[in-house]
């Protein structure tokens, strides 16, 4: 019987027993090397032949060793994919996925809720390559209307960046399939544990392991997971050509992180719902964005397609910018920072310009504040939000 995913994560990357002593450490040590030695030329020939046949044989350290293979297996198991490719960051994963399938003269449709640096990739790389990009609302109808004869890729993110807008992935997949497009999605929010877009029709899933996979805010990592072998071959060729490599130590830290991934996500998700309920009582709060919260407009999609949630949420404050800044500065347990997915709680006051391109955003709602709810006692976090709210009382 195949073990539950949570059980698999506890045993992934364990060390093999020594043949002589019968002993082994629990975790596989990080295998660091640049050069891979071979006992004979025949062994090298076997490795080269295996690589040419599409197997994950190693002939040079850049391709990673046993530690890397273990984490690749974790991503494949989480995402339900055929092959995973490790890169140094989430943005590197987005770049790898795009560059693996786009050529001069191609067109890509990007959901306007996608991670903002995708637009930077467009402006600084894709545009220079002669690749055209169109942005649209992340609905099947809008994506359908944006498709051109030279469109090759449909790129989305579910839930969307900043506003956690849940997308109808099966409907988007139907649009992509009807036009023979590759559907790529950023799945950092779900990280395979609580959302599996490949099972919903996506072709390529992209994850920033920096966030929930690592879980301790101490590593940078990304992964691209392909659903079928044909796409995996294209990604592998580009991955090799671009020279991406990930430190064995960062890979080891990610393997450490995934062992507690289910518990961390579950706790952060439970606390985030309590924070949503608390914020809903504030007259200054005009909207709350968290698909697992029953009053979120996308809650039904979340119920249908997701297996759980996490600690990421956002809310709008109908106040002026000075008041919003005072509120953020008054928080004591929430660090001010751009990332999320670690053990600690974070806050970000989102610049209005970052939301201008999101069709889901209503600027009349005020200023957007994003929270990541970490593993602190939720009552303490609620109390911290309450004391910071005092900065709004004069409004």
Secondary structure as a PSIPRED ss2 file (coil, helix, strand):
# PSIPRED VFORMAT (PSIPRED V4.0)

   1 X C   1.000  0.000  0.000
   2 X C   1.000  0.000  0.000
   3 X C   1.000  0.000  0.000
   4 X C   1.000  0.000  0.000
   5 X H   0.000  1.000  0.000
   6 X H   0.000  1.000  0.000
   7 X H   0.000  1.000  0.000
   8 X H   0.000  1.000  0.000
   9 X H   0.000  1.000  0.000
  10 X H   0.000  1.000  0.000
  11 X H   0.000  1.000  0.000
  12 X C   1.000  0.000  0.000
  13 X C   1.000  0.000  0.000
  14 X E   0.000  0.000  1.000
  15 X C   1.000  0.000  0.000
  16 X C   1.000  0.000  0.000
  17 X C   1.000  0.000  0.000
  18 X C   1.000  0.000  0.000
  19 X C   1.000  0.000  0.000
  20 X C   1.000  0.000  0.000
  21 X C   1.000  0.000  0.000
  22 X C   1.000  0.000  0.000
  23 X C   1.000  0.000  0.000
  24 X C   1.000  0.000  0.000
  25 X C   1.000  0.000  0.000
  26 X C   1.000  0.000  0.000
  27 X E   0.000  0.000  1.000
  28 X C   1.000  0.000  0.000
  29 X C   1.000  0.000  0.000
  30 X C   1.000  0.000  0.000
  31 X C   1.000  0.000  0.000
  32 X C   1.000  0.000  0.000
  33 X C   1.000  0.000  0.000
  34 X C   1.000  0.000  0.000
  35 X C   1.000  0.000  0.000
  36 X C   1.000  0.000  0.000
  37 X C   1.000  0.000  0.000
  38 X C   1.000  0.000  0.000
  39 X C   1.000  0.000  0.000
  40 X C   1.000  0.000  0.000
  41 X H   0.000  1.000  0.000
  42 X H   0.000  1.000  0.000
  43 X H   0.000  1.000  0.000
  44 X H   0.000  1.000  0.000
  45 X H   0.000  1.000  0.000
  46 X H   0.000  1.000  0.000
  47 X H   0.000  1.000  0.000
  48 X H   0.000  1.000  0.000
  49 X H   0.000  1.000  0.000
  50 X H   0.000  1.000  0.000
  51 X H   0.000  1.000  0.000
  52 X H   0.000  1.000  0.000
  53 X C   1.000  0.000  0.000
  54 X C   1.000  0.000  0.000
  55 X C   1.000  0.000  0.000
  56 X C   1.000  0.000  0.000
  57 X C   1.000  0.000  0.000
  58 X C   1.000  0.000  0.000
  59 X C   1.000  0.000  0.000
  60 X C   1.000  0.000  0.000
  61 X H   0.000  1.000  0.000
  62 X H   0.000  1.000  0.000
  63 X H   0.000  1.000  0.000
  64 X C   1.000  0.000  0.000
  65 X C   1.000  0.000  0.000
  66 X H   0.000  1.000  0.000
  67 X H   0.000  1.000  0.000
  68 X H   0.000  1.000  0.000
  69 X H   0.000  1.000  0.000
  70 X H   0.000  1.000  0.000
  71 X H   0.000  1.000  0.000
  72 X H   0.000  1.000  0.000
  73 X H   0.000  1.000  0.000
  74 X H   0.000  1.000  0.000
  75 X H   0.000  1.000  0.000
  76 X H   0.000  1.000  0.000
  77 X H   0.000  1.000  0.000
  78 X H   0.000  1.000  0.000
  79 X H   0.000  1.000  0.000
  80 X C   1.000  0.000  0.000
  81 X C   1.000  0.000  0.000
  82 X C   1.000  0.000  0.000
  83 X E   0.000  0.000  1.000
  84 X E   0.000  0.000  1.000
  85 X E   0.000  0.000  1.000
  86 X E   0.000  0.000  1.000
  87 X E   0.000  0.000  1.000
  88 X C   1.000  0.000  0.000
  89 X C   1.000  0.000  0.000
  90 X H   0.000  1.000  0.000
  91 X H   0.000  1.000  0.000
  92 X H   0.000  1.000  0.000
  93 X H   0.000  1.000  0.000
  94 X H   0.000  1.000  0.000
  95 X H   0.000  1.000  0.000
  96 X H   0.000  1.000  0.000
  97 X H   0.000  1.000  0.000
  98 X H   0.000  1.000  0.000
  99 X H   0.000  1.000  0.000
 100 X H   0.000  1.000  0.000
 101 X H   0.000  1.000  0.000
 102 X C   1.000  0.000  0.000
 103 X C   1.000  0.000  0.000
 104 X C   1.000  0.000  0.000
 105 X C   1.000  0.000  0.000
 106 X C   1.000  0.000  0.000
 107 X E   0.000  0.000  1.000
 108 X E   0.000  0.000  1.000
 109 X E   0.000  0.000  1.000
 110 X E   0.000  0.000  1.000
 111 X E   0.000  0.000  1.000
 112 X C   1.000  0.000  0.000
 113 X C   1.000  0.000  0.000
 114 X C   1.000  0.000  0.000
 115 X C   1.000  0.000  0.000
 116 X C   1.000  0.000  0.000
 117 X H   0.000  1.000  0.000
 118 X H   0.000  1.000  0.000
 119 X H   0.000  1.000  0.000
 120 X H   0.000  1.000  0.000
 121 X H   0.000  1.000  0.000
 122 X H   0.000  1.000  0.000
 123 X H   0.000  1.000  0.000
 124 X H   0.000  1.000  0.000
 125 X H   0.000  1.000  0.000
 126 X H   0.000  1.000  0.000
 127 X H   0.000  1.000  0.000
 128 X H   0.000  1.000  0.000
 129 X H   0.000  1.000  0.000
 130 X C   1.000  0.000  0.000
 131 X C   1.000  0.000  0.000
 132 X E   0.000  0.000  1.000
 133 X E   0.000  0.000  1.000
 134 X E   0.000  0.000  1.000
 135 X E   0.000  0.000  1.000
 136 X E   0.000  0.000  1.000
 137 X C   1.000  0.000  0.000
 138 X C   1.000  0.000  0.000
 139 X C   1.000  0.000  0.000
 140 X H   0.000  1.000  0.000
 141 X H   0.000  1.000  0.000
 142 X H   0.000  1.000  0.000
 143 X H   0.000  1.000  0.000
 144 X H   0.000  1.000  0.000
 145 X H   0.000  1.000  0.000
 146 X H   0.000  1.000  0.000
 147 X C   1.000  0.000  0.000
 148 X C   1.000  0.000  0.000
 149 X C   1.000  0.000  0.000
 150 X C   1.000  0.000  0.000
 151 X E   0.000  0.000  1.000
 152 X E   0.000  0.000  1.000
 153 X E   0.000  0.000  1.000
 154 X E   0.000  0.000  1.000
 155 X E   0.000  0.000  1.000
 156 X E   0.000  0.000  1.000
 157 X E   0.000  0.000  1.000
 158 X C   1.000  0.000  0.000
 159 X C   1.000  0.000  0.000
 160 X C   1.000  0.000  0.000
 161 X C   1.000  0.000  0.000
 162 X C   1.000  0.000  0.000
 163 X C   1.000  0.000  0.000
 164 X C   1.000  0.000  0.000
 165 X C   1.000  0.000  0.000
 166 X C   1.000  0.000  0.000
 167 X C   1.000  0.000  0.000
 168 X C   1.000  0.000  0.000
 169 X H   0.000  1.000  0.000
 170 X H   0.000  1.000  0.000
 171 X H   0.000  1.000  0.000
 172 X H   0.000  1.000  0.000
 173 X H   0.000  1.000  0.000
 174 X H   0.000  1.000  0.000
 175 X H   0.000  1.000  0.000
 176 X H   0.000  1.000  0.000
 177 X H   0.000  1.000  0.000
 178 X H   0.000  1.000  0.000
 179 X C   1.000  0.000  0.000
 180 X C   1.000  0.000  0.000
 181 X C   1.000  0.000  0.000
 182 X E   0.000  0.000  1.000
 183 X E   0.000  0.000  1.000
 184 X E   0.000  0.000  1.000
 185 X E   0.000  0.000  1.000
 186 X E   0.000  0.000  1.000
 187 X C   1.000  0.000  0.000
 188 X C   1.000  0.000  0.000
 189 X C   1.000  0.000  0.000
 190 X C   1.000  0.000  0.000
 191 X C   1.000  0.000  0.000
 192 X C   1.000  0.000  0.000
 193 X C   1.000  0.000  0.000
 194 X C   1.000  0.000  0.000
 195 X C   1.000  0.000  0.000
 196 X C   1.000  0.000  0.000
 197 X H   0.000  1.000  0.000
 198 X H   0.000  1.000  0.000
 199 X H   0.000  1.000  0.000
 200 X H   0.000  1.000  0.000
 201 X C   1.000  0.000  0.000
 202 X C   1.000  0.000  0.000
 203 X C   1.000  0.000  0.000
 204 X E   0.000  0.000  1.000
 205 X E   0.000  0.000  1.000
 206 X E   0.000  0.000  1.000
 207 X E   0.000  0.000  1.000
 208 X E   0.000  0.000  1.000
 209 X C   1.000  0.000  0.000
 210 X C   1.000  0.000  0.000
 211 X C   1.000  0.000  0.000
 212 X C   1.000  0.000  0.000
 213 X C   1.000  0.000  0.000
 214 X C   1.000  0.000  0.000
 215 X C   1.000  0.000  0.000
 216 X C   1.000  0.000  0.000
 217 X C   1.000  0.000  0.000
 218 X C   1.000  0.000  0.000
 219 X C   1.000  0.000  0.000
 220 X C   1.000  0.000  0.000
 221 X C   1.000  0.000  0.000
 222 X E   0.000  0.000  1.000
 223 X E   0.000  0.000  1.000
 224 X E   0.000  0.000  1.000
 225 X E   0.000  0.000  1.000
 226 X E   0.000  0.000  1.000
 227 X C   1.000  0.000  0.000
 228 X C   1.000  0.000  0.000
 229 X H   0.000  1.000  0.000
 230 X H   0.000  1.000  0.000
 231 X H   0.000  1.000  0.000
 232 X H   0.000  1.000  0.000
 233 X H   0.000  1.000  0.000
 234 X H   0.000  1.000  0.000
 235 X H   0.000  1.000  0.000
 236 X H   0.000  1.000  0.000
 237 X H   0.000  1.000  0.000
 238 X H   0.000  1.000  0.000
 239 X H   0.000  1.000  0.000
 240 X H   0.000  1.000  0.000
 241 X H   0.000  1.000  0.000
 242 X H   0.000  1.000  0.000
 243 X C   1.000  0.000  0.000
 244 X C   1.000  0.000  0.000
 245 X C   1.000  0.000  0.000
 246 X C   1.000  0.000  0.000
 247 X C   1.000  0.000  0.000
 248 X H   0.000  1.000  0.000
 249 X H   0.000  1.000  0.000
 250 X H   0.000  1.000  0.000
 251 X H   0.000  1.000  0.000
 252 X H   0.000  1.000  0.000
 253 X H   0.000  1.000  0.000
 254 X H   0.000  1.000  0.000
 255 X H   0.000  1.000  0.000
 256 X H   0.000  1.000  0.000
 257 X H   0.000  1.000  0.000
 258 X H   0.000  1.000  0.000
 259 X H   0.000  1.000  0.000
 260 X C   1.000  0.000  0.000
 261 X H   0.000  1.000  0.000
 262 X H   0.000  1.000  0.000
 263 X H   0.000  1.000  0.000
 264 X H   0.000  1.000  0.000
 265 X H   0.000  1.000  0.000
 266 X H   0.000  1.000  0.000
 267 X H   0.000  1.000  0.000
 268 X H   0.000  1.000  0.000
 269 X H   0.000  1.000  0.000
 270 X H   0.000  1.000  0.000
 271 X H   0.000  1.000  0.000
 272 X H   0.000  1.000  0.000
 273 X H   0.000  1.000  0.000
 274 X H   0.000  1.000  0.000
 275 X H   0.000  1.000  0.000
 276 X H   0.000  1.000  0.000
 277 X H   0.000  1.000  0.000
 278 X H   0.000  1.000  0.000
 279 X H   0.000  1.000  0.000
 280 X C   1.000  0.000  0.000
 281 X C   1.000  0.000  0.000
 282 X C   1.000  0.000  0.000
 283 X C   1.000  0.000  0.000
 284 X C   1.000  0.000  0.000
 285 X E   0.000  0.000  1.000
 286 X E   0.000  0.000  1.000
 287 X E   0.000  0.000  1.000
 288 X E   0.000  0.000  1.000
 289 X E   0.000  0.000  1.000
 290 X C   1.000  0.000  0.000
 291 X C   1.000  0.000  0.000
 292 X C   1.000  0.000  0.000
 293 X C   1.000  0.000  0.000
 294 X C   1.000  0.000  0.000
 295 X C   1.000  0.000  0.000
 296 X C   1.000  0.000  0.000
 297 X C   1.000  0.000  0.000
 298 X C   1.000  0.000  0.000
 299 X H   0.000  1.000  0.000
 300 X H   0.000  1.000  0.000
 301 X H   0.000  1.000  0.000
 302 X H   0.000  1.000  0.000
 303 X H   0.000  1.000  0.000
 304 X H   0.000  1.000  0.000
 305 X H   0.000  1.000  0.000
 306 X C   1.000  0.000  0.000
 307 X C   1.000  0.000  0.000
 308 X C   1.000  0.000  0.000
 309 X C   1.000  0.000  0.000
 310 X C   1.000  0.000  0.000
 311 X C   1.000  0.000  0.000
 312 X E   0.000  0.000  1.000
 313 X E   0.000  0.000  1.000
 314 X E   0.000  0.000  1.000
 315 X E   0.000  0.000  1.000
 316 X E   0.000  0.000  1.000
 317 X E   0.000  0.000  1.000
 318 X C   1.000  0.000  0.000
 319 X C   1.000  0.000  0.000
 320 X C   1.000  0.000  0.000
 321 X H   0.000  1.000  0.000
 322 X H   0.000  1.000  0.000
 323 X H   0.000  1.000  0.000
 324 X H   0.000  1.000  0.000
 325 X H   0.000  1.000  0.000
 326 X H   0.000  1.000  0.000
 327 X H   0.000  1.000  0.000
 328 X H   0.000  1.000  0.000
 329 X H   0.000  1.000  0.000
 330 X H   0.000  1.000  0.000
 331 X C   1.000  0.000  0.000
 332 X C   1.000  0.000  0.000
 333 X C   1.000  0.000  0.000
 334 X C   1.000  0.000  0.000
 335 X E   0.000  0.000  1.000
 336 X E   0.000  0.000  1.000
 337 X C   1.000  0.000  0.000
 338 X C   1.000  0.000  0.000
 339 X C   1.000  0.000  0.000
 340 X C   1.000  0.000  0.000
 341 X C   1.000  0.000  0.000
 342 X C   1.000  0.000  0.000
 343 X C   1.000  0.000  0.000
 344 X C   1.000  0.000  0.000
 345 X C   1.000  0.000  0.000
 346 X E   0.000  0.000  1.000
 347 X E   0.000  0.000  1.000
 348 X E   0.000  0.000  1.000
 349 X E   0.000  0.000  1.000
 350 X C   1.000  0.000  0.000
 351 X C   1.000  0.000  0.000
 352 X H   0.000  1.000  0.000
 353 X H   0.000  1.000  0.000
 354 X H   0.000  1.000  0.000
 355 X H   0.000  1.000  0.000
 356 X C   1.000  0.000  0.000
 357 X C   1.000  0.000  0.000
 358 X C   1.000  0.000  0.000
 359 X C   1.000  0.000  0.000
 360 X C   1.000  0.000  0.000
 361 X C   1.000  0.000  0.000
 362 X C   1.000  0.000  0.000
 363 X H   0.000  1.000  0.000
 364 X H   0.000  1.000  0.000
 365 X H   0.000  1.000  0.000
 366 X C   1.000  0.000  0.000
 367 X E   0.000  0.000  1.000
 368 X E   0.000  0.000  1.000
 369 X E   0.000  0.000  1.000
 370 X E   0.000  0.000  1.000
 371 X E   0.000  0.000  1.000
 372 X E   0.000  0.000  1.000
 373 X C   1.000  0.000  0.000
 374 X C   1.000  0.000  0.000
 375 X C   1.000  0.000  0.000
 376 X C   1.000  0.000  0.000
 377 X C   1.000  0.000  0.000
 378 X H   0.000  1.000  0.000
 379 X H   0.000  1.000  0.000
 380 X H   0.000  1.000  0.000
 381 X H   0.000  1.000  0.000
 382 X H   0.000  1.000  0.000
 383 X H   0.000  1.000  0.000
 384 X H   0.000  1.000  0.000
 385 X H   0.000  1.000  0.000
 386 X H   0.000  1.000  0.000
 387 X H   0.000  1.000  0.000
 388 X H   0.000  1.000  0.000
 389 X H   0.000  1.000  0.000
 390 X H   0.000  1.000  0.000
 391 X H   0.000  1.000  0.000
 392 X H   0.000  1.000  0.000
 393 X C   1.000  0.000  0.000
 394 X C   1.000  0.000  0.000
 395 X C   1.000  0.000  0.000
